[in-house]
């Protein structure tokens, strides 16, 4: 129906006709007609827009919406598909990041409206709301031929496209360092049933170390995450040259901290659009954010993730680096304990032992 007939329908109802009869006569959905009438009463008949609601609810430009659509597709391929609620939250965050004017109704709940999502999905037919397959232990989330083949197909695809040299291929992963070390083996009298060794304390505190190594053995200075609200530089005294630090009450990696690490990685790998790097990582949710993907794209960092629950078999750092690293770390902690009798190892000594 053209706009003239829609306008006439609104005028009829504002006069004497009923909504039901007018909607039926002209073939206009009652909900659409009701919206036009409400707007006409508030703004006047000449001020209302007689367009579909999904077009009325536009907030982003076509380019920005295409970026959102691409991010949703990338997240799905990385096994982190967003729910409708998470997508609305993402839209709010994206608008705030880009200083885009948003409806007042988005502000207090910090989430985009349902109308916006309906319009967005209507405009982007390449997207659909899908029920993902259950990720059971025996199927797609575990180490099997199907998931492993898919990963190596993706790896082959990016290698053919970018022709990466070994020095341009990096793996990143986190590991836990504890203030209570695992004691090394010691020499004792044969036949003794129990051999003791002093450790720092009975229960340890966790510090997360994020490391990255390329295929020729070069390393990126690590990031250490401390279980504190605020990071202080003295926490990393004695750490390897170039180490950076961050703080989080849990001591674990977060989206914001990983974004900081990615900037650190770009600085040290010298990744650019003209000389890109490949960064292989697990698909933890802290690694997948719109800011991370944007930052990576802007600086020539190609992201490739392992399938869920396969890191223990596929991740190079897990398989070959972190095991020996922790043995050396435990030995260093044990040596510190022997030279500082009676003192427990705290988070402030971990960096120098590392």
C-alpha positions as CSV (number, residue, x, y, z in Angstrom):
1,X,0.0,0.0,0.0
2,X,1.3,3.5,-0.9
3,X,1.9,6.2,1.7
4,X,-1.1,8.2,0.5
5,X,-3.5,5.4,1.5
6,X,-1.7,4.9,4.8
7,X,-2.0,8.6,5.6
8,X,-5.7,8.5,4.7
9,X,-6.2,5.5,7.0
10,X,-4.7,7.4,9.9
11,X,-6.9,10.4,9.1
12,X,-10.0,8.2,9.0
13,X,-9.3,6.7,12.4
14,X,-8.5,10.1,13.9
15,X,-11.9,11.1,12.6
16,X,-14.7,8.6,13.2
17,X,-13.7,5.2,11.8
18,X,-12.6,2.2,13.9
19,X,-9.1,0.7,13.7
20,X,-10.4,-2.8,13.1
21,X,-12.6,-1.9,10.1
22,X,-10.0,0.5,8.6
23,X,-7.2,-2.1,8.9
24,X,-9.4,-4.8,7.4
25,X,-10.6,-2.6,4.6
26,X,-7.1,-1.3,3.5
27,X,-5.1,-4.5,4.4
28,X,-2.8,-2.8,7.0
29,X,-1.7,-4.7,10.1
30,X,-3.5,-3.3,13.1
31,X,-0.2,-3.0,15.0
32,X,1.3,-0.9,12.2
33,X,-1.8,1.3,12.1
34,X,-1.8,1.7,15.9
35,X,1.9,2.9,15.8
36,X,1.1,5.5,13.1
37,X,-1.9,6.7,15.1
38,X,0.1,7.1,18.3
39,X,2.8,9.0,16.4
40,X,0.2,11.2,14.7
41,X,-1.4,12.1,18.1
42,X,2.0,13.0,19.5
43,X,3.7,14.8,16.5
44,X,0.9,15.6,14.1
45,X,0.0,13.8,10.9
46,X,2.6,15.7,8.8
47,X,5.5,14.7,11.1
48,X,5.1,11.0,11.1
49,X,7.2,8.7,8.9
50,X,5.1,6.2,7.0
51,X,7.8,3.6,6.7
52,X,8.3,0.0,8.0
53,X,9.2,-0.1,11.7
54,X,12.5,-1.8,11.0
55,X,13.5,1.3,9.0
56,X,12.3,3.7,11.7
57,X,14.6,2.0,14.2
58,X,17.8,2.6,12.3
59,X,20.7,3.7,14.5
60,X,23.8,2.6,12.5
61,X,24.8,3.4,9.0
62,X,24.9,0.6,6.4
63,X,28.6,0.3,6.9
64,X,28.5,0.0,10.6
65,X,25.7,-2.6,10.4
66,X,27.7,-4.6,7.9
67,X,30.6,-4.6,10.4
68,X,28.2,-5.9,13.1
69,X,26.9,-8.6,10.7
70,X,30.5,-9.7,9.9
71,X,31.4,-9.8,13.6
72,X,28.4,-12.1,14.3
73,X,29.4,-14.4,11.5
74,X,33.0,-14.5,12.7
75,X,31.9,-15.2,16.3
76,X,29.7,-18.1,15.1
77,X,32.6,-19.6,13.1
78,X,34.7,-19.4,16.3
79,X,32.1,-21.4,18.2
80,X,31.0,-18.3,20.1
81,X,27.7,-17.4,18.5
82,X,25.8,-14.6,20.2
83,X,22.3,-14.9,21.6
84,X,19.7,-12.3,20.7
85,X,20.2,-10.6,24.1
86,X,24.0,-10.7,23.7
87,X,23.6,-9.2,20.2
88,X,21.6,-6.3,21.6
89,X,24.2,-5.7,24.3
90,X,26.9,-5.7,21.6
91,X,24.9,-3.2,19.5
92,X,24.8,-0.8,22.6
93,X,28.5,-1.2,23.2
94,X,29.3,-0.7,19.6
95,X,27.3,2.5,19.5
96,X,28.9,3.9,22.6
97,X,32.4,3.0,21.3
98,X,31.7,4.9,18.0
99,X,29.9,7.8,19.7
100,X,26.7,7.1,17.8
101,X,23.5,8.7,19.1
102,X,21.2,6.1,20.6
103,X,17.6,6.1,21.8
104,X,17.1,7.0,25.5
105,X,15.5,3.6,26.0
106,X,18.9,1.9,25.4
107,X,20.7,3.9,28.1
108,X,19.6,2.7,31.5
109,X,19.5,-1.1,30.7
110,X,22.6,-0.7,28.5
111,X,21.1,-2.8,25.7
112,X,19.6,-2.2,22.3
113,X,15.8,-2.5,21.9
114,X,14.0,-5.5,20.5
115,X,12.7,-3.3,17.7
116,X,16.2,-2.5,16.6
117,X,17.1,-6.2,16.5
118,X,14.0,-7.1,14.5
119,X,14.9,-4.4,12.0
120,X,18.6,-5.4,11.9
121,X,17.7,-9.1,11.2
122,X,15.2,-8.0,8.5
123,X,17.9,-5.9,6.8
124,X,20.5,-8.7,7.0
125,X,19.0,-11.8,5.5
126,X,22.4,-13.5,5.6
127,X,21.8,-13.9,9.4
128,X,19.3,-16.1,11.1
129,X,18.5,-17.2,14.7
130,X,19.7,-20.7,14.8
131,X,19.6,-23.3,17.6
132,X,23.2,-24.6,17.9
133,X,23.8,-28.3,18.1
134,X,24.3,-29.6,21.7
135,X,28.0,-29.6,22.5
136,X,28.3,-33.0,24.2
137,X,31.5,-34.6,25.4
138,X,31.4,-37.1,22.6
139,X,30.7,-34.8,19.6
140,X,31.9,-31.5,18.2
141,X,33.5,-30.1,21.3
142,X,36.0,-32.9,21.6
143,X,39.1,-34.1,19.8
144,X,37.9,-36.0,16.8
145,X,38.6,-36.3,13.1
146,X,35.8,-33.9,12.1
147,X,36.8,-31.0,14.3
148,X,40.6,-31.5,13.7
149,X,40.1,-31.7,9.9
150,X,38.1,-28.5,10.0
151,X,40.8,-26.7,11.9
152,X,43.5,-27.8,9.5
153,X,41.3,-26.9,6.5
154,X,41.1,-23.4,8.0
155,X,44.8,-23.3,8.6
156,X,45.5,-24.4,5.0
157,X,43.2,-21.7,3.7
158,X,44.9,-18.8,5.5
159,X,48.3,-20.2,4.6
160,X,47.5,-20.3,0.9
161,X,46.0,-16.8,1.1
162,X,48.8,-15.0,3.0
163,X,51.8,-17.2,2.4
164,X,53.1,-16.8,6.0
165,X,56.7,-17.5,6.8
166,X,57.4,-19.5,10.0
167,X,58.5,-16.3,11.8
168,X,55.1,-14.8,11.1
169,X,53.1,-17.7,12.7
170,X,52.4,-17.2,16.5
171,X,50.6,-19.2,19.1
172,X,49.3,-17.5,22.3
173,X,48.0,-19.2,25.4
174,X,47.6,-18.6,29.1
175,X,48.9,-20.8,31.9
176,X,48.7,-20.6,35.7
177,X,51.6,-19.8,38.0
178,X,51.1,-20.6,41.7
179,X,52.7,-19.2,44.8
180,X,52.9,-22.7,46.1
181,X,55.3,-24.7,44.0
182,X,55.4,-28.4,43.2
183,X,58.5,-29.6,45.0
184,X,61.2,-31.1,42.7
185,X,62.5,-34.6,43.4
186,X,65.2,-34.8,46.1
187,X,67.7,-37.4,47.2
188,X,66.7,-39.1,50.5
189,X,67.5,-42.3,52.4
190,X,66.3,-45.4,50.6
191,X,63.3,-47.0,52.2
192,X,61.9,-43.9,53.9
193,X,58.1,-43.9,53.4
194,X,57.7,-40.1,53.4
195,X,60.0,-37.4,52.2
196,X,59.2,-33.8,53.0
197,X,60.2,-30.6,51.3
198,X,59.3,-27.0,52.5
199,X,56.9,-25.2,50.3
200,X,55.6,-21.6,50.4
201,X,52.2,-22.4,52.0
202,X,49.5,-25.0,52.0
203,X,47.3,-23.1,49.6
204,X,48.6,-21.0,46.7
205,X,47.5,-17.9,44.9
206,X,47.1,-18.0,41.2
207,X,48.8,-15.6,38.7
208,X,48.0,-16.0,35.0
209,X,50.9,-15.7,32.5
210,X,50.0,-15.1,28.9
211,X,52.8,-16.1,26.5
212,X,53.3,-16.2,22.8
213,X,55.9,-18.0,20.6
214,X,56.4,-18.1,16.9
215,X,57.3,-21.1,14.7
216,X,61.0,-20.4,14.8
217,X,61.1,-20.0,18.6
218,X,61.1,-16.3,19.0
219,X,58.9,-15.1,22.0
220,X,56.8,-12.1,22.8
221,X,57.5,-10.7,26.3
222,X,54.8,-12.2,28.6
223,X,51.9,-10.6,30.3
224,X,51.3,-11.4,33.9
225,X,47.8,-11.0,35.5
226,X,47.7,-10.6,39.2
227,X,44.7,-11.2,41.5
228,X,44.4,-7.6,42.6
229,X,42.1,-4.7,41.8
230,X,44.9,-2.4,40.6
231,X,48.2,-3.3,39.0
232,X,51.4,-1.8,40.3
233,X,54.8,-1.9,38.5
234,X,56.6,-3.4,41.4
235,X,54.6,-6.6,40.9
236,X,56.8,-7.5,37.8
237,X,60.2,-6.6,39.2
238,X,62.6,-9.3,38.1
239,X,60.4,-10.5,35.3
240,X,61.8,-11.0,31.8
241,X,62.6,-7.8,29.9
242,X,59.6,-6.3,28.3
243,X,57.1,-8.1,30.5
244,X,53.8,-6.2,31.1
245,X,51.3,-6.6,33.9
246,X,47.6,-6.3,34.6
247,X,45.3,-6.9,37.5
248,X,41.9,-8.6,37.9
249,X,40.4,-9.8,41.2
250,X,40.2,-13.4,39.9
251,X,43.7,-13.4,38.4
252,X,42.2,-14.7,35.1
253,X,42.3,-13.3,31.6
254,X,39.5,-10.9,30.6
255,X,38.4,-9.3,27.4
256,X,39.8,-6.0,28.3
257,X,43.2,-7.4,29.4
258,X,43.4,-9.5,26.2
259,X,42.9,-6.3,24.2
260,X,45.8,-4.8,26.0
261,X,47.9,-7.9,25.3
262,X,47.0,-7.7,21.6
263,X,48.4,-4.2,21.4
264,X,51.6,-5.4,23.1
265,X,51.7,-8.3,20.6
266,X,51.4,-5.9,17.6
267,X,54.2,-3.7,19.0
268,X,56.6,-6.6,19.3
269,X,55.7,-8.7,16.3
270,X,55.6,-5.5,14.1
271,X,52.5,-6.8,12.4
272,X,51.1,-4.6,9.6
273,X,48.6,-4.8,6.8
274,X,51.6,-5.2,4.4
275,X,53.4,-7.7,6.5
276,X,50.6,-9.6,8.4
277,X,51.0,-12.2,11.1
278,X,49.0,-15.3,12.0
279,X,47.9,-15.6,15.6
280,X,46.6,-19.1,16.6
281,X,44.8,-19.3,19.9
282,X,42.0,-21.1,21.7
283,X,38.5,-19.8,21.4
284,X,37.9,-18.6,24.9
285,X,35.4,-15.9,25.1
286,X,37.9,-13.4,26.5
287,X,39.8,-13.7,23.1
288,X,36.8,-12.8,21.0
289,X,35.5,-9.3,21.2
290,X,34.6,-6.7,18.6
291,X,37.4,-4.5,19.7
292,X,39.9,-7.4,19.5
293,X,38.8,-8.4,16.0
294,X,38.8,-4.7,14.8
295,X,42.3,-4.1,16.3
296,X,43.6,-7.3,14.7
297,X,42.1,-6.4,11.3
298,X,43.6,-2.9,11.4
299,X,47.1,-4.2,12.1
300,X,47.2,-7.3,9.8
301,X,46.8,-9.9,12.6
302,X,44.9,-12.9,11.2
303,X,43.1,-14.7,14.0
304,X,42.7,-18.5,13.8
305,X,41.1,-20.4,16.8
306,X,41.3,-24.0,17.8
307,X,38.0,-25.9,18.1
308,X,36.6,-26.1,21.7
309,X,38.2,-28.6,24.1
310,X,41.1,-29.5,21.7
311,X,43.9,-27.3,23.1
312,X,45.4,-30.1,25.1
313,X,46.1,-31.9,21.8
314,X,46.5,-29.1,19.3
315,X,48.0,-26.1,21.1
316,X,51.8,-26.0,20.7
317,X,52.4,-24.1,23.9
318,X,50.3,-26.6,25.9
319,X,52.0,-29.6,24.2
320,X,55.7,-28.6,24.2
321,X,56.4,-25.4,26.1
322,X,54.4,-24.9,29.3
323,X,55.3,-28.3,30.8
324,X,59.1,-27.7,30.8
325,X,58.5,-24.0,31.8
326,X,56.6,-25.0,34.9
327,X,59.3,-27.5,35.9
328,X,61.9,-24.7,35.7
329,X,59.6,-22.3,37.5
330,X,59.1,-24.8,40.4
331,X,62.9,-25.3,40.6
332,X,63.4,-21.5,40.8
333,X,60.7,-21.3,43.5
334,X,62.4,-24.1,45.5
335,X,65.7,-22.3,45.2
336,X,64.2,-19.1,46.4
337,X,62.6,-20.9,49.4
338,X,66.0,-22.4,50.4
339,X,67.7,-19.0,50.3
340,X,64.9,-17.3,52.1
341,X,64.0,-19.7,55.0
342,X,60.8,-19.1,56.8
343,X,59.5,-16.7,54.1
344,X,56.5,-17.6,52.0
345,X,56.5,-16.9,48.3
346,X,53.9,-14.2,47.6
347,X,52.6,-12.8,44.3
348,X,55.4,-10.2,44.5
349,X,58.1,-12.9,44.2
350,X,56.6,-14.8,41.3
351,X,58.0,-12.5,38.6
352,X,61.6,-12.9,39.8
353,X,61.2,-16.7,40.0
354,X,59.7,-16.7,36.6
